[in-house]
Amino acid sequence: MLIYNVTINIDESVHEKWLSWMRDKHIPDMLATKKFTEAKMAKVLVEEEMGGVTYSIQYTTKNRETLESYYQEDAERLRNDGLRLFADKFVAFRTELEVIKTF
């Protein structure tokens, strides 16, 4: 099992609009690809020097092949939605995590 983690710092001027869009549109769209079995959204409690509000969104997928399929078939379209709406109001970085064991 893999976790596709997206960490996003969003400008406070669009924070509420972005948060609604994430909950009501983007995360449901990600899950609708059928490439992720669940999503978790967490607020990062450490304050950033650059300001804004930071979140970690973790999408669980069953294997590397499924994640690669997301990259090839869906990633560009779904990322462009956010860029179109929030352009220069956020920074994001993505990491892939391999789940070793759940306790």
Protein Blocks (a to p, Z undefined) as FASTA:
>chain_A
ZZddddddddfklmmmmmmmmmmmmmmmmmmnopafbdcddddfbdcfkgpjdddddddd
fbfklmmmmmmmmmmmmmmmmmmmnmmmcccdddddddfbdZZ
